[in-house]
Amino acid sequence: MEESKTHQGLSKADSGKETVVIGGTVTGIGALLPHLQAVTSYLEKFPVRSILYALAVVGIVMLIIGAWRWFAGTMIAFEGRQTATRPKV
C-alpha cells in the first residue's frame, strides 16, 4: 500500500490538513494574545504589536504550507486513482 500513488497522495493530504489546523491555532492564539491578562503582564516588556506580527506571520506561513500540502496530496491521490492498475479499495 505504501507503493500506491493514491496512498501517498492521501497521506500528504492528511499531513496538509494537520498543518492547516496547527497554523490556524497559532494564528488564533496570536489574535487572542492581547486579551489574556496573565500573558500580557509578562510580555509587557516586549512590544505587543511585534509579538502579534510575529505570530501572525508564523500562522499564515503554516496555513499556506498546509493548504498547499493538502491540495497537492489530493491531486496526487486523484492521479493515482486514474492510473491505478489494481482494484480500488
N, CA, C and O atoms as CSV, one atom per row, in Angstrom:
chain,resi,resn,atom,element,x,y,z
A,1,MET,N,N,0.825,-1.185,0.000
A,1,MET,CA,C,0.000,0.000,0.000
A,1,MET,C,C,0.873,1.254,0.000
A,1,MET,O,O,0.485,2.274,-0.568
A,2,GLU,N,N,2.050,1.189,0.632
A,2,GLU,CA,C,2.931,2.352,0.655
A,2,GLU,C,C,3.445,2.692,-0.737
A,2,GLU,O,O,3.845,3.830,-0.984
A,3,GLU,N,N,3.440,1.721,-1.653
A,3,GLU,CA,C,3.892,1.959,-3.013
A,3,GLU,C,C,2.815,2.633,-3.845
A,3,GLU,O,O,3.109,3.160,-4.918
A,4,SER,N,N,1.593,2.628,-3.380
A,4,SER,CA,C,0.468,3.175,-4.126
A,4,SER,C,C,0.535,4.692,-4.183
A,4,SER,O,O,0.737,5.358,-3.167
A,5,LYS,N,N,0.363,5.224,-5.378
A,5,LYS,CA,C,0.365,6.680,-5.550
A,5,LYS,C,C,-0.845,7.292,-4.851
A,5,LYS,O,O,-0.757,8.395,-4.312
A,6,THR,N,N,-1.958,6.594,-4.858
A,6,THR,CA,C,-3.150,7.089,-4.175
A,6,THR,C,C,-2.889,7.198,-2.678
A,6,THR,O,O,-3.238,8.200,-2.054
A,7,HIS,N,N,-2.279,6.173,-2.107
A,7,HIS,CA,C,-1.973,6.190,-0.670
A,7,HIS,C,C,-1.007,7.321,-0.339
A,7,HIS,O,O,-1.184,8.012,0.665
A,8,GLN,N,N,0.009,7.517,-1.171
A,8,GLN,CA,C,0.964,8.602,-0.941
A,8,GLN,C,C,0.263,9.957,-0.982
A,8,GLN,O,O,0.551,10.833,-0.166
A,9,GLY,N,N,-0.653,10.129,-1.927
A,9,GLY,CA,C,-1.387,11.391,-2.029
A,9,GLY,C,C,-2.297,11.629,-0.842
A,9,GLY,O,O,-2.362,12.740,-0.315
A,10,LEU,N,N,-3.001,10.589,-0.420
A,10,LEU,CA,C,-3.893,10.739,0.729
A,10,LEU,C,C,-3.104,11.010,2.004
A,10,LEU,O,O,-3.544,11.775,2.862
A,11,SER,N,N,-1.945,10.384,2.124
A,11,SER,CA,C,-1.092,10.633,3.284
A,11,SER,C,C,-0.629,12.089,3.305
A,11,SER,O,O,-0.621,12.725,4.359
A,12,LYS,N,N,-0.247,12.612,2.151
A,12,LYS,CA,C,0.183,14.000,2.069
A,12,LYS,C,C,-0.981,14.941,2.349
A,12,LYS,O,O,-0.798,15.974,2.993
A,13,ALA,N,N,-2.173,14.598,1.874
A,13,ALA,CA,C,-3.356,15.429,2.128
A,13,ALA,C,C,-3.664,15.481,3.623
A,13,ALA,O,O,-3.985,16.543,4.156
A,14,ASP,N,N,-3.566,14.337,4.299
A,14,ASP,CA,C,-3.795,14.308,5.752
A,14,ASP,C,C,-2.768,15.165,6.482
A,14,ASP,O,O,-3.107,15.886,7.420
A,15,SER,N,N,-1.519,15.084,6.051
A,15,SER,CA,C,-0.470,15.895,6.658
A,15,SER,C,C,-0.761,17.382,6.444
A,15,SER,O,O,-0.525,18.200,7.333
A,16,GLY,N,N,-1.269,17.721,5.271
A,16,GLY,CA,C,-1.627,19.114,4.989
A,16,GLY,C,C,-2.757,19.600,5.877
A,16,GLY,O,O,-2.736,20.738,6.346
A,17,LYS,N,N,-3.741,18.746,6.111
A,17,LYS,CA,C,-4.852,19.122,6.985
A,17,LYS,C,C,-4.344,19.416,8.395
A,17,LYS,O,O,-4.761,20.385,9.029
A,18,GLU,N,N,-3.443,18.569,8.872
A,18,GLU,CA,C,-2.885,18.780,10.212
A,18,GLU,C,C,-2.129,20.099,10.286
A,18,GLU,O,O,-2.227,20.814,11.284
A,19,THR,N,N,-1.374,20.428,9.236
A,19,THR,CA,C,-0.618,21.674,9.223
A,19,THR,C,C,-1.551,22.872,9.191
A,19,THR,O,O,-1.266,23.895,9.815
A,20,VAL,N,N,-2.670,22.761,8.466
A,20,VAL,CA,C,-3.654,23.845,8.436
A,20,VAL,C,C,-4.231,24.068,9.830
A,20,VAL,O,O,-4.402,25.212,10.250
A,21,VAL,N,N,-4.531,23.001,10.544
A,21,VAL,CA,C,-5.070,23.128,11.899
A,21,VAL,C,C,-4.054,23.789,12.826
A,21,VAL,O,O,-4.405,24.670,13.611
A,22,ILE,N,N,-2.802,23.367,12.734
A,22,ILE,CA,C,-1.768,23.964,13.579
A,22,ILE,C,C,-1.585,25.437,13.239
A,22,ILE,O,O,-1.479,26.271,14.138
A,23,GLY,N,N,-1.548,25.763,11.949
A,23,GLY,CA,C,-1.398,27.157,11.546
A,23,GLY,C,C,-2.568,28.017,11.995
A,23,GLY,O,O,-2.375,29.155,12.420
A,24,GLY,N,N,-3.768,27.486,11.904
A,24,GLY,CA,C,-4.938,28.219,12.380
A,24,GLY,C,C,-4.905,28.432,13.878
A,24,GLY,O,O,-5.319,29.481,14.372
A,25,THR,N,N,-4.415,27.440,14.602
A,25,THR,CA,C,-4.302,27.567,16.053
A,25,THR,C,C,-3.306,28.651,16.429
A,25,THR,O,O,-3.577,29.475,17.303
A,26,VAL,N,N,-2.150,28.650,15.766
A,26,VAL,CA,C,-1.139,29.665,16.060
A,26,VAL,C,C,-1.677,31.053,15.737
A,26,VAL,O,O,-1.464,31.993,16.504
A,27,THR,N,N,-2.366,31.191,14.620
A,27,THR,CA,C,-2.944,32.481,14.242
A,27,THR,C,C,-4.008,32.914,15.244
A,27,THR,O,O,-4.066,34.086,15.616
A,28,GLY,N,N,-4.844,31.986,15.682
A,28,GLY,CA,C,-5.868,32.303,16.679
A,28,GLY,C,C,-5.272,32.729,18.002
A,28,GLY,O,O,-5.757,33.669,18.633
A,29,ILE,N,N,-4.230,32.049,18.424
A,29,ILE,CA,C,-3.567,32.436,19.669
A,29,ILE,C,C,-2.989,33.838,19.537
A,29,ILE,O,O,-3.075,34.644,20.463
A,30,GLY,N,N,-2.402,34.119,18.384
A,30,GLY,CA,C,-1.855,35.458,18.164
A,30,GLY,C,C,-2.922,36.531,18.193
A,30,GLY,O,O,-2.671,37.643,18.658
A,31,ALA,N,N,-4.106,36.214,17.705
A,31,ALA,CA,C,-5.195,37.193,17.708
A,31,ALA,C,C,-5.762,37.401,19.115
A,31,ALA,O,O,-6.224,38.497,19.432
A,32,LEU,N,N,-5.734,36.382,19.951
A,32,LEU,CA,C,-6.291,36.477,21.297
A,32,LEU,C,C,-5.289,36.922,22.350
A,32,LEU,O,O,-5.670,37.218,23.482
A,33,LEU,N,N,-4.024,36.970,21.990
A,33,LEU,CA,C,-2.982,37.256,22.966
A,33,LEU,C,C,-3.197,38.539,23.759
A,33,LEU,O,O,-2.991,38.508,24.972
A,34,PRO,N,N,-3.599,39.672,23.165
A,34,PRO,CA,C,-3.745,40.885,23.969
A,34,PRO,C,C,-4.861,40.801,25.002
A,34,PRO,O,O,-4.899,41.602,25.936
A,35,HIS,N,N,-5.765,39.848,24.847
A,35,HIS,CA,C,-6.899,39.734,25.759
A,35,HIS,C,C,-6.618,38.847,26.963
A,35,HIS,O,O,-7.455,38.719,27.856
A,36,LEU,N,N,-5.480,38.258,26.985
A,36,LEU,CA,C,-5.136,37.376,28.098
A,36,LEU,C,C,-4.270,38.155,29.084
A,36,LEU,O,O,-3.088,38.392,28.836
A,37,GLN,N,N,-4.859,38.540,30.176
A,37,GLN,CA,C,-4.201,39.423,31.141
A,37,GLN,C,C,-2.915,38.818,31.707
A,37,GLN,O,O,-1.898,39.505,31.803
A,38,ALA,N,N,-2.953,37.576,32.071
A,38,ALA,CA,C,-1.772,36.955,32.674
A,38,ALA,C,C,-0.595,36.914,31.701
A,38,ALA,O,O,0.549,37.149,32.088
A,39,VAL,N,N,-0.882,36.618,30.459
A,39,VAL,CA,C,0.193,36.532,29.473
A,39,VAL,C,C,0.718,37.916,29.127
A,39,VAL,O,O,1.928,38.119,29.022
A,40,THR,N,N,-0.190,38.868,28.949
A,40,THR,CA,C,0.258,40.205,28.563
A,40,THR,C,C,1.032,40.891,29.681
A,40,THR,O,O,1.896,41.722,29.403
A,41,SER,N,N,0.744,40.563,30.939
A,41,SER,CA,C,1.514,41.176,32.025
A,41,SER,C,C,2.980,40.731,31.959
A,41,SER,O,O,3.881,41.519,32.249
A,42,TYR,N,N,3.215,39.494,31.585
A,42,TYR,CA,C,4.592,39.019,31.421
A,42,TYR,C,C,5.243,39.630,30.181
A,42,TYR,O,O,6.433,39.943,30.184
A,43,LEU,N,N,4.461,39.791,29.140
A,43,LEU,CA,C,5.006,40.254,27.871
A,43,LEU,C,C,5.025,41.779,27.735
A,43,LEU,O,O,5.279,42.291,26.644
A,44,GLU,N,N,4.765,42.505,28.811
A,44,GLU,CA,C,4.731,43.957,28.731
A,44,GLU,C,C,6.072,44.563,28.350
A,44,GLU,O,O,6.125,45.657,27.789
A,45,LYS,N,N,7.154,43.857,28.653
A,45,LYS,CA,C,8.453,44.400,28.300
A,45,LYS,C,C,8.738,44.303,26.799
A,45,LYS,O,O,9.659,44.945,26.295
A,46,PHE,N,N,7.945,43.499,26.093
A,46,PHE,CA,C,8.068,43.393,24.642
A,46,PHE,C,C,6.925,44.171,23.996
A,46,PHE,O,O,5.820,44.196,24.537
A,47,PRO,N,N,7.166,44.800,22.861
A,47,PRO,CA,C,6.054,45.466,22.176
A,47,PRO,C,C,5.022,44.429,21.713
A,47,PRO,O,O,5.358,43.492,20.988
A,48,VAL,N,N,3.804,44.599,22.125
A,48,VAL,CA,C,2.750,43.631,21.804
A,48,VAL,C,C,2.544,43.550,20.293
A,48,VAL,O,O,2.309,42.471,19.749
A,49,ARG,N,N,2.632,44.662,19.641
A,49,ARG,CA,C,2.419,44.674,18.191
A,49,ARG,C,C,3.439,43.781,17.479
A,49,ARG,O,O,3.082,43.062,16.545
A,50,SER,N,N,4.680,43.818,17.903
A,50,SER,CA,C,5.689,42.983,17.245
A,50,SER,C,C,5.452,41.500,17.531
A,50,SER,O,O,5.705,40.659,16.668
A,51,ILE,N,N,4.976,41.176,18.716
A,51,ILE,CA,C,4.653,39.784,19.043
A,51,ILE,C,C,3.495,39.300,18.178
A,51,ILE,O,O,3.531,38.190,17.648
A,52,LEU,N,N,2.482,40.124,18.039
A,52,LEU,CA,C,1.330,39.747,17.208
A,52,LEU,C,C,1.722,39.576,15.753
A,52,LEU,O,O,1.268,38.646,15.088
A,53,TYR,N,N,2.557,40.465,15.262
A,53,TYR,CA,C,3.006,40.338,13.883
A,53,TYR,C,C,3.795,39.050,13.684
A,53,TYR,O,O,3.616,38.356,12.683
A,54,ALA,N,N,4.656,38.736,14.624
A,54,ALA,CA,C,5.446,37.505,14.516
A,54,ALA,C,C,4.542,36.272,14.516
A,54,ALA,O,O,4.719,35.371,13.696
A,55,LEU,N,N,3.581,36.233,15.430
A,55,LEU,CA,C,2.652,35.092,15.466
A,55,LEU,C,C,1.795,35.029,14.210
A,55,LEU,O,O,1.527,33.945,13.692
A,56,ALA,N,N,1.369,36.178,13.723
A,56,ALA,CA,C,0.549,36.199,12.513
A,56,ALA,C,C,1.345,35.682,11.314
A,56,ALA,O,O,0.820,34.922,10.501
A,57,VAL,N,N,2.587,36.085,11.205
A,57,VAL,CA,C,3.414,35.625,10.086
A,57,VAL,C,C,3.639,34.119,10.165
A,57,VAL,O,O,3.517,33.421,9.158
A,58,VAL,N,N,3.963,33.615,11.342
A,58,VAL,CA,C,4.166,32.177,11.503
A,58,VAL,C,C,2.875,31.413,11.182
A,58,VAL,O,O,2.904,30.399,10.485
A,59,GLY,N,N,1.755,31.905,11.692
A,59,GLY,CA,C,0.476,31.241,11.438
A,59,GLY,C,C,0.099,31.244,9.972
A,59,GLY,O,O,-0.363,30.232,9.446
A,60,ILE,N,N,0.290,32.373,9.307
A,60,ILE,CA,C,-0.070,32.466,7.887
A,60,ILE,C,C,0.825,31.563,7.046
A,60,ILE,O,O,0.349,30.904,6.121
A,61,VAL,N,N,2.112,31.530,7.361
A,61,VAL,CA,C,3.021,30.644,6.627
A,61,VAL,C,C,2.595,29.186,6.800
A,61,VAL,O,O,2.591,28.420,5.836
A,62,MET,N,N,2.239,28.809,8.019
A,62,MET,CA,C,1.801,27.434,8.256
A,62,MET,C,C,0.490,27.133,7.532
A,62,MET,O,O,0.300,26.030,7.018
A,63,LEU,N,N,-0.403,28.105,7.492
A,63,LEU,CA,C,-1.652,27.904,6.753
A,63,LEU,C,C,-1.384,27.694,5.265
A,63,LEU,O,O,-1.992,26.822,4.642
A,64,ILE,N,N,-0.496,28.473,4.703
A,64,ILE,CA,C,-0.182,28.351,3.275
A,64,ILE,C,C,0.475,27.005,2.981
A,64,ILE,O,O,0.105,26.323,2.025
A,65,ILE,N,N,1.452,26.626,3.807
A,65,ILE,CA,C,2.126,25.340,3.601
A,65,ILE,C,C,1.144,24.189,3.743
A,65,ILE,O,O,1.149,23.263,2.932
A,66,GLY,N,N,0.305,24.238,4.765
A,66,GLY,CA,C,-0.677,23.178,4.967
A,66,GLY,C,C,-1.681,23.085,3.842
A,66,GLY,O,O,-2.026,21.989,3.398
A,67,ALA,N,N,-2.156,24.238,3.375
A,67,ALA,CA,C,-3.115,24.238,2.268
A,67,ALA,C,C,-2.473,23.669,1.007
A,67,ALA,O,O,-3.107,22.921,0.263
A,68,TRP,N,N,-1.213,24.028,0.771
A,68,TRP,CA,C,-0.534,23.501,-0.408
A,68,TRP,C,C,-0.358,21.988,-0.306
A,68,TRP,O,O,-0.605,21.272,-1.277
A,69,ARG,N,N,0.065,21.493,0.854
A,69,ARG,CA,C,0.240,20.047,1.021
A,69,ARG,C,C,-1.094,19.310,0.882
A,69,ARG,O,O,-1.154,18.227,0.299
A,70,TRP,N,N,-2.145,19.895,1.413
A,70,TRP,CA,C,-3.471,19.299,1.311
A,70,TRP,C,C,-3.885,19.197,-0.147
A,70,TRP,O,O,-4.336,18.144,-0.597
A,71,PHE,N,N,-3.732,20.289,-0.884
A,71,PHE,CA,C,-4.102,20.321,-2.300
A,71,PHE,C,C,-3.237,19.362,-3.109
A,71,PHE,O,O,-3.752,18.589,-3.917
A,72,ALA,N,N,-1.912,19.410,-2.893
A,72,ALA,CA,C,-1.005,18.550,-3.650
A,72,ALA,C,C,-1.287,17.078,-3.367
A,72,ALA,O,O,-1.282,16.264,-4.290
A,73,GLY,N,N,-1.530,16.731,-2.126
A,73,GLY,CA,C,-1.843,15.357,-1.781
A,73,GLY,C,C,-3.125,14.874,-2.416
A,73,GLY,O,O,-3.215,13.733,-2.871
A,74,THR,N,N,-4.115,15.745,-2.444
A,74,THR,CA,C,-5.379,15.383,-3.095
A,74,THR,C,C,-5.175,15.150,-4.582
A,74,THR,O,O,-5.745,14.218,-5.148
A,75,MET,N,N,-4.367,15.987,-5.220
A,75,MET,CA,C,-4.104,15.829,-6.651
A,75,MET,C,C,-3.297,14.553,-6.928
A,75,MET,O,O,-3.554,13.861,-7.913
A,76,ILE,N,N,-2.330,14.243,-6.070
A,76,ILE,CA,C,-1.562,13.010,-6.243
A,76,ILE,C,C,-2.474,11.796,-6.093
A,76,ILE,O,O,-2.379,10.844,-6.868
A,77,ALA,N,N,-3.355,11.831,-5.098
A,77,ALA,CA,C,-4.294,10.722,-4.897
A,77,ALA,C,C,-5.228,10.585,-6.095
A,77,ALA,O,O,-5.521,9.472,-6.529
A,78,PHE,N,N,-5.694,11.707,-6.627
A,78,PHE,CA,C,-6.591,11.673,-7.789
A,78,PHE,C,C,-5.866,11.051,-8.978
A,78,PHE,O,O,-6.413,10.193,-9.671
A,79,GLU,N,N,-4.630,11.490,-9.206
A,79,GLU,CA,C,-3.860,10.937,-10.320
A,79,GLU,C,C,-3.597,9.454,-10.112
A,79,GLU,O,O,-3.649,8.670,-11.059
A,80,GLY,N,N,-3.313,9.068,-8.864
A,80,GLY,CA,C,-3.095,7.654,-8.569
A,80,GLY,C,C,-4.329,6.810,-8.841
A,80,GLY,O,O,-4.224,5.678,-9.312
A,81,ARG,N,N,-5.499,7.365,-8.542
A,81,ARG,CA,C,-6.745,6.626,-8.816
A,81,ARG,C,C,-6.989,6.498,-10.319
A,81,ARG,O,O,-7.518,5.488,-10.783
A,82,GLN,N,N,-6.604,7.516,-11.068
A,82,GLN,CA,C,-6.833,7.489,-12.504
A,82,GLN,C,C,-5.911,6.499,-13.209
A,82,GLN,O,O,-6.292,5.900,-14.214
A,83,THR,N,N,-4.701,6.329,-12.685
A,83,THR,CA,C,-3.733,5.459,-13.325
A,83,THR,C,C,-3.574,4.119,-12.616
A,83,THR,O,O,-2.626,3.384,-12.893
A,84,ALA,N,N,-4.482,3.796,-11.711
A,84,ALA,CA,C,-4.372,2.551,-10.933
A,84,ALA,C,C,-4.525,1.343,-11.826
A,84,ALA,O,O,-5.344,1.315,-12.745
A,85,THR,N,N,-3.709,0.340,-11.529
A,85,THR,CA,C,-3.810,-0.919,-12.277
A,85,THR,C,C,-4.476,-2.001,-11.447
A,85,THR,O,O,-4.893,-3.029,-11.981
A,86,ARG,N,N,-4.578,-1.777,-10.141
A,86,ARG,CA,C,-5.233,-2.719,-9.251
A,86,ARG,C,C,-6.595,-2.167,-8.856
A,86,ARG,O,O,-6.845,-0.972,-9.012
A,87,PRO,N,N,-7.477,-3.016,-8.348
A,87,PRO,CA,C,-8.805,-2.536,-7.933
A,87,PRO,C,C,-8.695,-1.494,-6.836
A,87,PRO,O,O,-7.798,-1.546,-5.994
A,88,LYS,N,N,-9.609,-0.560,-6.859
A,88,LYS,CA,C,-9.657,0.478,-5.831
A,88,LYS,C,C,-10.304,-0.085,-4.581
A,88,LYS,O,O,-11.366,-0.704,-4.652
A,89,VAL,N,N,-9.678,0.121,-3.449
A,89,VAL,CA,C,-10.184,-0.406,-2.188
A,89,VAL,C,C,-10.758,0.723,-1.384
A,89,VAL,O,O,-11.246,0.506,-0.274
